[in-house]
Amino acid sequence: MSSIRTADSHRWRRSACLALALAIASLTGATSSTAQPTPVPGDTVIDPAWNLDQLAAAAAAAAARSQERLMMLLDDVVSPVTQSPFVSRASIAVEFAKRQLGKPYVWGGVGPEAFDCSGLTLQAWRAAGIKIPRTSQQQWHDLTHVRKSDVRPGDLVVYFQDASHIGIYIGDGQIIQAPKPGKVIKRSPIDAMPVLGVVRPE
């Protein structure tokens, strides 16, 4: 009777292990050797004729591949904002600039009620936790230069050969700028004035 129970227990454990291995394999793209004689390279092959140790090892291998593929999936869905500190900070700078729309230009203004052109870009990036120089010429000189074709939201667009004007790029070919005395902060096309270049706070 004892030998019968032992044999039954062994068959039960083997069946359970096989079921577990096949279940994990089905989640990871692994295959059964009876169903697919030529598996895809890298897949885990499950053979129902294996003993318990072989099935356990196959289950462990399939589980490891499952975890690896899960991590790859998670990498694919992570927000770019969490992947790139620049993107996260740039979005804050852009949103700050948008909130200033309609406020007056005042020479030397750094907010909160009025701004000049570089005062706006200064405070936008300060809101994002980045300190940049005060004037448009200093921002042009000190910050990282990028090609205009690579411009992205948060970059600063510098105008005229003397770098006397600057705005913040917000996407879709638009900047926000504090234009000149008597005007208010507004959206403008990026090419509304002669572009000297683009700089990026980093």
Disulfide bonds with the S-S distance in Angstrom:
none
